[in-house]
């Protein structure tokens, strides 16, 4: 469990210091925001997707009705694809990087606009909740530790959504108990002891330039959105200087904990997609058509 003093201090330290690429202050000052609002003056931002590929193939296929658009790639075709790329923008929320969120003793919520420590900040709007949770999310993911020294030696383990009882190592198959240190490193509350959690492990050889698991942009949906069990993140109270002097821990409720033993093989985004909207993602969570409106993303380090 992580309720001891050292562990929770390590957890919040990882959140504010492992930030990946820095954002410009002017970007941060506009977040959180719906993508439709963020890009309201930039509806020509496009990304290469299978949809765009199909459209262009049709434009140059004499047997396709899209052939009538040939010669208008920079005008009509661009406008059509711009609409396709942005029709879901009102259902995508661009969130604050967790490292730049602060919560003061009186529960004022702030957004740091320069890298810590001792950062410049501004106050988030009145009424901003202290807990990031649907439908008022302001953080989509947070770095909460480093398990690079806890991964076991690979041995072709491969399980998907294996149920086990949190806090009961014997509920894991014997050959997967080597992953117990990774599970213990997750900042899961002791109130979850005795409840069912799910473990996914994928160990395999991966050829160069190939994906080990799902390729392309996709969402993860940690459970059904129900008011009583929706995933949530609450930043810990800290000193207003922004130097990382915390008085209590970040609180994680539900959600997905993930890590890779190989650096730069996974990328996560400061964005939340409303997957209740028909067509916004396919049945496997694929949403490559949203790539142009979700930001640059952050490559995960080994064990992050």
C-alpha positions in Angstrom: 0.0 0.0 0.0 1.1 3.5 -0.6 -0.3 5.3 2.5 3.1 5.7 4.2 4.7 9.1 4.1 7.6 8.4 1.7 5.5 6.8 -0.9 2.9 9.5 -1.3 5.6 12.2 -1.4 7.3 10.3 -4.2 4.0 10.1 -6.1 3.4 13.9 -6.1 7.0 14.5 -6.9 6.7 12.4 -10.0 3.6 14.3 -11.1 5.2 17.7 -11.1 8.7 16.9 -12.3 8.2 14.4 -15.1 6.4 16.6 -17.6 7.8 15.7 -21.0 7.6 18.5 -23.6 7.0 21.9 -22.2 4.0 23.9 -23.3 4.0 27.6 -24.1 2.3 29.8 -21.4 -0.2 31.1 -23.9 -1.3 27.5 -24.6 -1.7 26.8 -20.9 -3.8 29.9 -20.3 -6.4 28.6 -22.7 -6.8 25.2 -21.0 -8.9 23.3 -20.2 -11.1 24.0 -23.2 -13.2 22.1 -25.8 -11.3 21.6 -29.0 -14.0 23.4 -30.9 -13.3 26.5 -28.9 -9.5 26.1 -28.8 -9.4 25.8 -32.6 -12.2 28.1 -33.5 -9.9 30.3 -35.6 -8.0 27.4 -37.0 -10.4 25.0 -38.8 -7.9 24.2 -41.5 -5.7 22.1 -39.2 -5.5 18.6 -40.8 -3.9 15.3 -40.2 -3.1 12.3 -42.4 -5.6 9.6 -41.7 -7.2 6.7 -43.5 -10.2 8.9 -44.2 -8.1 11.5 -46.0 -6.4 8.7 -47.9 -9.7 7.3 -49.1 -10.9 10.7 -50.2 -7.8 11.4 -52.2 -7.9 7.9 -53.8 -11.5 8.6 -54.8 -10.5 12.0 -56.2 -8.0 10.3 -58.6 -10.2 7.3 -59.4 -12.0 7.9 -62.7 -14.7 5.4 -61.6 -15.5 7.3 -58.4 -17.9 10.2 -58.2 -15.2 11.9 -56.2 -13.4 12.2 -59.4 -15.4 15.4 -60.0 -13.3 17.1 -57.3 -10.0 16.6 -59.1 -8.2 19.8 -59.4 -9.9 21.2 -56.3 -7.7 19.5 -53.7 -6.6 22.7 -52.0 -10.1 24.2 -51.9 -13.2 21.9 -51.9 -11.4 18.7 -50.8 -9.6 20.6 -48.0 -12.9 22.1 -46.9 -14.6 18.7 -46.9 -11.9 17.0 -44.9 -11.6 20.0 -42.5 -15.3 19.4 -41.7 -14.7 15.7 -41.2 -11.7 16.3 -38.9 -13.5 18.9 -36.8 -17.1 17.7 -36.6 -16.4 16.0 -33.3 -14.3 18.9 -31.9 -17.1 19.9 -29.5 -16.9 16.5 -28.0 -13.1 16.5 -27.3 -11.8 18.4 -24.2 -8.2 19.5 -24.2 -7.0 19.3 -20.6 -4.2 20.8 -18.5 -1.0 18.8 -18.1 -1.2 17.4 -14.5 2.2 18.9 -13.7 0.8 22.4 -14.0 -2.2 22.0 -11.8 -2.0 23.3 -8.2 -4.3 23.2 -5.3 -3.8 25.6 -2.3 -4.8 25.2 1.3 -8.1 27.0 0.8 -8.9 24.8 -2.2 -8.1 27.6 -4.7 -7.2 25.9 -8.0 -4.4 27.4 -10.0 -2.6 26.7 -13.3 1.1 27.2 -13.4 2.2 28.9 -16.6 6.0 28.3 -16.4 7.9 25.2 -15.4 8.3 24.5 -11.7 9.7 25.1 -9.2 8.6 28.6 -8.1 6.4 29.1 -11.1 4.2 31.9 -12.3 0.5 31.0 -12.0 -3.0 32.2 -12.5 -6.2 31.2 -10.8 -8.6 28.8 -12.5 -12.1 30.1 -12.9 -14.4 30.3 -9.9 -16.3 27.1 -9.5 -13.5 24.9 -10.8 -13.8 21.7 -8.8 -10.8 20.4 -6.8 -11.5 16.9 -8.3 -11.0 16.2 -12.0 -13.9 13.9 -12.9 -16.5 13.5 -15.6 -18.2 15.8 -16.7 -15.9 18.5 -15.2 -12.5 16.9 -16.1 -9.5 19.2 -16.2 -6.7 16.5 -16.2 -6.7 13.5 -18.5 -3.6 11.6 -17.2 -0.8 12.0 -14.6 2.6 10.5 -14.0 2.5 8.9 -10.6 5.7 6.9 -10.3 8.6 5.0 -11.9 8.5 1.2 -12.0 11.5 0.7 -14.3 13.3 -1.3 -11.6 10.2 -3.4 -10.8 9.6 -5.1 -14.1 10.3 -8.8 -14.0 12.4 -10.6 -16.6 10.2 -11.2 -19.7 8.9 -14.7 -20.1 6.2 -14.5 -22.8 3.5 -13.6 -20.3 0.4 -12.5 -22.2 -2.9 -11.9 -20.4 -5.7 -9.4 -21.1 -8.0 -8.1 -18.4 -7.3 -10.9 -15.9 -9.4 -10.3 -12.8 -7.7 -10.5 -9.4 -8.4 -9.3 -5.9 -6.5 -6.2 -5.0 -4.4 -6.7 -1.9 -4.4 -10.5 -2.3 -1.3 -11.7 -4.1 -2.6 -15.3 -4.0 -5.5 -14.3 -6.3 -2.9 -13.9 -9.1 -1.8 -17.0 -11.1 1.6 -18.2 -9.8 3.4 -17.2 -12.9 2.1 -13.6 -12.8 3.0 -12.9 -9.1 6.2 -11.5 -10.4 4.1 -8.4 -11.3 3.0 -7.8 -7.7 5.7 -5.2 -7.1 4.4 -3.2 -10.1 0.9 -3.4 -8.7 2.0 -2.3 -5.3 3.7 0.7 -6.8 0.4 2.1 -8.1 -1.1 4.8 -5.8 -4.3 2.9 -5.1 -6.2 3.7 -1.9 -6.5 1.1 0.8 -10.2 1.4 0.4 -9.8 -0.7 -2.7 -8.4 -3.7 -0.8 -10.6 -6.7 -1.4 -12.1 -5.4 -4.6 -11.7 -6.8 -8.1 -9.1 -5.2 -10.4 -7.9 -6.3 -13.8 -4.4 -7.0 -15.0 -3.1 -6.9 -18.6 0.5 -8.0 -19.4 1.9 -8.3 -22.9 5.5 -9.6 -23.3 6.6 -10.3 -26.8 9.3 -9.7 -29.4 8.5 -6.7 -31.6 10.0 -6.2 -35.0 11.4 -2.7 -35.8 8.7 -0.1 -36.8 5.9 -2.5 -35.7 3.4 -2.0 -32.9 3.2 -4.6 -30.1 -0.4 -3.9 -29.5 -3.1 -1.7 -31.1 -1.7 0.7 -33.7 -2.8 4.2 -34.3 -4.6 6.7 -32.1 -7.2 5.3 -29.8 -8.9 5.9 -26.5 -9.0 3.9 -23.3 -12.3 3.8 -21.5 -11.8 2.8 -17.8 -15.2 1.5 -17.1 -18.7 2.8 -17.8 -19.4 6.4 -16.9 -21.5 6.1 -13.8 -21.8 8.9 -11.2 -20.9 6.6 -8.4 -17.7 5.0 -9.8 -16.3 7.5 -12.4 -12.5 7.7 -12.4 -11.2 10.9 -10.8 -8.0 12.7 -9.9 -7.6 15.3 -7.0 -4.3 17.1 -6.7 -2.8 17.3 -3.2 -2.6 20.6 -1.3 0.7 22.4 -1.8 2.5 25.6 -0.8 1.6 28.4 -3.1 5.2 29.0 -4.3 4.8 26.0 -6.6 8.0 24.5 -5.5 6.5 21.1 -4.7 6.1 21.4 -1.0 3.0 19.2 -0.5 0.9 18.9 2.6 -1.0 15.8 1.5 -1.1 13.4 -1.4 -2.7 13.4 -4.8 -5.8 11.1 -4.8 -6.5 8.7 -7.6 -9.9 7.0 -7.8 -10.3 4.2 -10.3 -8.9 4.6 -13.8 -6.1 2.8 -15.6 -2.5 2.4 -14.6 -0.1 1.7 -17.4 3.6 1.5 -18.0 6.1 0.1 -20.6 9.5 -1.3 -20.0 10.7 0.3 -23.2 11.0 4.1 -23.6 9.2 6.1 -26.3 6.9 3.2 -27.3 3.7 4.7 -25.9 2.3 8.3 -26.3 -0.5 9.8 -24.2 -2.4 13.0 -24.8 -3.9 15.8 -22.7 -7.3 15.2 -24.1 -10.6 13.5 -23.1 -12.9 12.1 -25.8 -16.6 11.7 -25.1 -17.1 8.2 -26.4 -20.8 8.3 -25.9 -21.0 10.2 -29.2 -21.8 7.9 -32.1 -19.0 7.6 -34.6 -16.4 9.4 -32.5 -14.5 6.2 -32.0 -14.8 2.7 -33.5 -15.6 -0.3 -31.5 -12.0 -0.8 -30.6 -11.6 2.8 -29.5 -9.8 3.9 -32.7 -10.1 7.6 -33.4 -7.3 8.4 -35.9 -9.5 11.2 -37.4 -9.1 13.2 -34.2 -5.3 13.4 -34.4 -5.2 16.9 -35.8 -7.1 18.4 -32.7 -5.7 16.6 -29.7 -2.2 18.2 -29.4 1.3 16.9 -29.6 1.2 14.2 -26.9 3.8 13.0 -24.4 6.1 10.0 -25.0 6.4 7.8 -21.9 9.7 6.9 -20.5 10.7 3.4 -19.5 8.7 2.6 -16.3 6.9 5.9 -16.3 
